[in-house]
Amino acid sequence: MKVFEDKVHTADNGYGVQMVVSGGQTGVDLAAWDVAMAQGISIGGWVPAGRTNEAGRIPARYTGILEAPSCLPAERTFLNVKLADATLVVHPVGIASGGTTFTFNMAEALKRPRLRLDLLDLSTLAARQALDAWLRRVRPAKLNVAGPRASENGEIYQKTVDLLMSTPLGRAS
C-alpha cells in the first residue's frame, strides 16, 4: 500500500526490518511498536475502526496506522498478516489461544513466514538465538508482531520489550 511505502525507514538495521506492523492491542502489539519507535524503525498496521484497544483509544503517538473498515479483530488481523512479509507471534506459557492462534494460522494460510515464541522461552538464550536466526533468514521488510493483550497476561508487554530490545531489531549485530 502506498500509505506504508511513504513512511518506510531506510536505515540498514541488520535484519532488513523497515517497519513493525501490529494491530494496536495492549500487550504484545504496543510493546512491538514501542521497541520499533525506540530504535528508529517505522510502525504501521491496521487497527480496529475507532482506533481502540482494550484500554480505550490508541494514543496519538502511534502514527502511520490505519483504521480497518470494522471493529472486528479478525479483520485487522487478516489485513496485518497480509500487509507484512512475516509474522512473529509471542504468547504466554503453554498453547496459544484465541486471536493469537488465529494470527499464526492466518500467516500459515497466507503462506507468510511465521515464528511462534512461548513466553516460557523468552528469557532463554536459545529463544533469542532462534529469533535472531529467523530474522536473518527471512529478512522481512515489514514484520508483523502479535500476541495476547495485557489483560490476558500482565507480564507480556515487558517480556516482549525485553525480547525485542535484546534481539535487537534496530542495530546491526
Phi, psi and chi 1 to 4 in degrees:
 res  aa     phi    psi   chi1   chi2   chi3   chi4
   1 MET       -  139.3  -82.9 -167.7  115.6      -
   2 LYS   -60.7  -36.0 -172.1   66.1  175.1  153.9
   3 VAL   -55.7  -42.2  171.5      -      -      -
   4 PHE   -78.5  -34.8  -66.8  108.2      -      -
   5 GLU   -59.4  -36.5  -57.8  -72.9  -30.8      -
   6 ASP   -70.7  -20.0  -69.0  -18.4      -      -
   7 LYS  -106.5    8.9  -65.0 -174.8  178.4  -73.8
   8 VAL   -70.4  130.9  169.7      -      -      -
   9 HIS   -82.7  127.5 -178.4   71.8      -      -
  10 THR   -98.2    0.1   58.7      -      -      -
  11 ALA   -64.6  140.2      -      -      -      -
  12 ASP   -73.5  124.0  178.7   17.4      -      -
  13 ASN  -115.8   14.0   58.4   27.4      -      -
  14 GLY    91.3  -26.3      -      -      -      -
  15 TYR  -116.0  -12.3  -65.1  112.8      -      -
  16 GLY    86.4    2.3      -      -      -      -
  17 VAL   -72.6  120.0  175.6      -      -      -
  18 GLN  -109.1  -19.2  -62.0  173.6   -9.0      -
  19 MET  -149.8  138.4  177.1 -178.0  -73.8      -
  20 VAL  -105.0  122.1  171.7      -      -      -
  21 VAL  -102.6  138.9  172.8      -      -      -
  22 SER  -156.4  173.6   92.8      -      -      -
  23 GLY   -95.4    2.6      -      -      -      -
  24 GLY    81.8    7.4      -      -      -      -
  25 GLN   -72.7  158.2 -171.8   51.9  -91.1      -
  26 THR   -62.5  164.1   63.0      -      -      -
  27 GLY    88.8 -127.1      -      -      -      -
  28 VAL   -59.8  -45.5  172.0      -      -      -
  29 ASP   -57.7  -52.1  -67.8    9.8      -      -
  30 LEU   -69.4  -32.9  -67.0 -174.8      -      -
  31 ALA   -60.4  -43.4      -      -      -      -
  32 ALA   -62.6  -44.0      -      -      -      -
  33 TRP   -65.0  -41.6  -81.5  -12.5      -      -
  34 ASP   -62.6  -41.6  -72.6  -16.7      -      -
  35 VAL   -65.5  -44.7  169.1      -      -      -
  36 ALA   -58.2  -47.8      -      -      -      -
  37 MET   -63.9  -38.8  -68.1 -175.3  -29.6      -
  38 ALA   -64.9  -27.3      -      -      -      -
  39 GLN  -102.7    9.4  -65.3 -174.5    5.6      -
  40 GLY    76.4   22.8      -      -      -      -
  41 ILE  -101.6  138.3  -61.9  170.8      -      -
  42 SER   -64.0  152.5  -65.1      -      -      -
  43 ILE  -117.1  157.2   65.0  167.1      -      -
  44 GLY  -168.6 -173.7      -      -      -      -
  45 GLY   127.2  175.1      -      -      -      -
  46 TRP  -101.9  136.5  -67.0   89.2      -      -
  47 VAL  -120.3  161.7  -60.0      -      -      -
  48 PRO   -59.7  152.0  -24.7   35.1      -      -
  49 ALA   -52.7  137.4      -      -      -      -
  50 GLY    93.9   -6.8      -      -      -      -
  51 ARG    55.0   47.8 -166.0 -176.7  162.4  103.1
  52 THR  -119.9  156.7   60.5      -      -      -
  53 ASN  -134.5 -169.9   61.0   25.5      -      -
  54 GLU   -65.8  -17.8   72.2  174.5   -9.0      -
  55 ALA   -91.2   -6.2      -      -      -      -
  56 GLY   121.9 -140.6      -      -      -      -
  57 ARG   -76.4  134.7 -171.8  145.6  174.5   85.8
  58 ILE   -67.2  127.0  -63.9  169.2      -      -
  59 PRO   -55.5  148.2  -26.7   36.0      -      -
  60 ALA   -64.0  -20.7      -      -      -      -
  61 ARG   -63.8  -19.4   72.5  176.4  178.0  -87.8
  62 TYR   -87.5   97.4  -60.0  111.5      -      -
  63 THR  -104.5  166.8   61.5      -      -      -
  64 GLY    80.9   16.0      -      -      -      -
  65 ILE  -109.5  157.3   58.9  177.9      -      -
  66 LEU  -121.7  148.3  -62.2  172.8      -      -
  67 GLU   -87.7  130.7  -70.2 -174.5   36.7      -
  68 ALA   -68.0  160.0      -      -      -      -
  69 PRO   -61.4  -24.7  -25.1   34.2      -      -
  70 SER  -131.6  174.7   78.5      -      -      -
  71 CYS   -92.8    6.2   60.3      -      -      -
  72 LEU   -70.9  123.2  -62.5  173.7      -      -
  73 PRO   -58.0  -35.1  -23.0   32.3      -      -
  74 ALA   -62.1  -34.3      -      -      -      -
  75 GLU   -67.5  -48.1 -178.4  174.1   34.5      -
  76 ARG   -66.3  -33.3   69.0  125.0  153.4   90.3
  77 THR   -63.3  -48.1  -63.2      -      -      -
  78 PHE   -58.1  -47.2  168.3   76.8      -      -
  79 LEU   -62.6  -38.6  -68.8  168.1      -      -
  80 ASN   -71.5  -40.9  -75.8  -28.3      -      -
  81 VAL   -64.2  -41.0  171.0      -      -      -
  82 LYS   -65.5  -39.1 -173.3  175.5  175.9 -174.5
  83 LEU   -66.5  -38.9  169.3   67.0      -      -
  84 ALA   -83.0  158.5      -      -      -      -
  85 ASP   -84.3  -24.3  -57.9  -48.9      -      -
  86 ALA  -158.0  159.3      -      -      -      -
  87 THR  -128.5  129.6  -65.8      -      -      -
  88 LEU  -105.7  125.2  168.8   64.5      -      -
  89 VAL  -113.5  122.9  172.5      -      -      -
  90 VAL  -111.5  133.7  178.3      -      -      -
  91 HIS  -146.5  163.7   64.8   89.6      -      -
  92 PRO   -67.3  170.8  -15.2   25.5      -      -
  93 VAL   -52.6  133.7  175.9      -      -      -
  94 GLY    99.9 -157.0      -      -      -      -
  95 ILE   -81.9  132.8  -62.6  173.0      -      -
  96 ALA   -66.9  152.6      -      -      -      -
  97 SER  -139.9  175.6   62.0      -      -      -
  98 GLY    52.7 -130.9      -      -      -      -
  99 GLY   -64.4  -28.1      -      -      -      -
 100 THR   -65.3  -46.3  -58.1      -      -      -
 101 THR   -65.8  -41.3  -62.9      -      -      -
 102 PHE   -58.0  -42.2  179.0   76.0      -      -
 103 THR   -62.1  -47.9  -57.6      -      -      -
 104 PHE   -61.6  -43.9 -168.5   79.0      -      -
 105 ASN   -66.5  -36.1  -67.8  -18.0      -      -
 106 MET   -65.1  -41.1 -176.5   59.0   61.0      -
 107 ALA   -61.4  -39.9      -      -      -      -
 108 GLU   -64.8  -45.8 -178.7  177.5   28.2      -
 109 ALA   -61.8  -35.9      -      -      -      -
 110 LEU   -88.4    5.8  -67.7  176.6      -      -
 111 LYS    57.6   41.3  -59.7 -170.6 -177.2  -31.4
 112 ARG   -98.9  142.0  -61.8  -68.4 -159.1  -86.9
 113 PRO   -57.8  143.2  -21.9   32.0      -      -
 114 ARG  -147.8  149.6   63.2 -150.0  177.4  -77.3
 115 LEU  -138.4  133.0  176.8   66.6      -      -
 116 ARG  -114.0  126.8 -178.7  171.1   41.5 -151.8
 117 LEU  -119.5  126.5  -69.8  176.2      -      -
 118 ASP   -81.7  138.2 -169.3  -53.5      -      -
 119 LEU   -54.6  -31.2 -150.1  160.9      -      -
 120 LEU   -57.2  -34.2  178.4   65.0      -      -
 121 ASP   -90.0   -9.3  -60.9  -33.5      -      -
 122 LEU   -64.5  -25.9  -67.3 -175.9      -      -
 123 SER   -89.7   -2.1   61.7      -      -      -
 124 THR   -91.8  148.6   68.6      -      -      -
 125 LEU   -60.7  -35.8 -179.2   58.3      -      -
 126 ALA   -60.5  -41.2      -      -      -      -
 127 ALA   -66.1  -41.8      -      -      -      -
 128 ARG   -65.2  -38.9  -69.6  176.4  175.6  144.2
 129 GLN   -66.9  -38.1  -71.1  173.2  -23.2      -
 130 ALA   -63.3  -43.0      -      -      -      -
 131 LEU   -64.7  -45.1  179.1   56.3      -      -
 132 ASP   -57.5  -49.0  178.3   75.3      -      -
 133 ALA   -63.2  -41.0      -      -      -      -
 134 TRP   -64.7  -46.1 -178.4   73.6      -      -
 135 LEU   -63.1  -38.9  -72.3  169.9      -      -
 136 ARG   -66.1  -37.3  -72.3 -175.7 -172.2  -77.5
 137 ARG   -74.7  -45.8 -174.7  178.8   77.8 -107.8
 138 VAL   -81.2  -38.4  174.6      -      -      -
 139 ARG    47.5   58.4  -65.2 -169.9   59.3   76.8
 140 PRO   -74.8  129.0   29.4  -34.1      -      -
 141 ALA   -69.1  -37.8      -      -      -      -
 142 LYS  -120.0  111.3  -65.6  176.5 -176.0  169.2
 143 LEU  -104.4  118.1  175.2   64.4      -      -
 144 ASN   -85.7  127.9 -178.1   33.4      -      -
 145 VAL  -119.8  126.8 -177.9      -      -      -
 146 ALA  -142.2  163.0      -      -      -      -
 147 GLY   167.2 -169.7      -      -      -      -
 148 PRO   -71.5  159.6   22.9  -30.4      -      -
 149 ARG   -77.8  162.8   60.2 -173.8   67.8 -157.4
 150 ALA   -60.8  -33.6      -      -      -      -
 151 SER   -68.4  -18.6   64.1      -      -      -
 152 GLU   -85.7  -22.8  -66.6  174.7    8.2      -
 153 ASN  -159.7  111.5 -175.5  -67.1      -      -
 154 GLY   -65.1  -19.4      -      -      -      -
 155 GLU   -97.2   -7.6  -62.0  177.7  -17.0      -
 156 ILE   -63.8  -37.0 -163.5   72.5      -      -
 157 TYR   -59.5  -55.4  174.5   89.2      -      -
 158 GLN   -66.2  -38.2 -168.8   58.0   51.9      -
 159 LYS   -62.7  -39.0  -66.4  -84.1 -171.0 -179.5
 160 THR   -68.8  -43.3  -57.4      -      -      -
 161 VAL   -58.0  -48.7  166.6      -      -      -
 162 ASP   -59.1  -44.5  -67.2  -14.1      -      -
 163 LEU   -62.2  -51.7  172.8   71.2      -      -
 164 LEU   -69.4  -33.7  -64.6  177.0      -      -
 165 MET   -69.9  -30.4  -71.5  -62.1  -75.9      -
 166 SER   -83.8  -13.2   70.8      -      -      -
 167 THR   -72.2  -36.3  -56.4      -      -      -
 168 PRO   -95.0  144.9   32.0  -30.5      -      -
 169 LEU   -71.7  -40.5  -67.2  176.0      -      -
 170 GLY   -96.7    3.9      -      -      -      -
 171 ARG  -126.5  139.9  -58.1 -173.9  -59.3  -93.0
 172 ALA   -67.2  139.4      -      -      -      -
 173 SER  -131.8      -   56.2      -      -      -
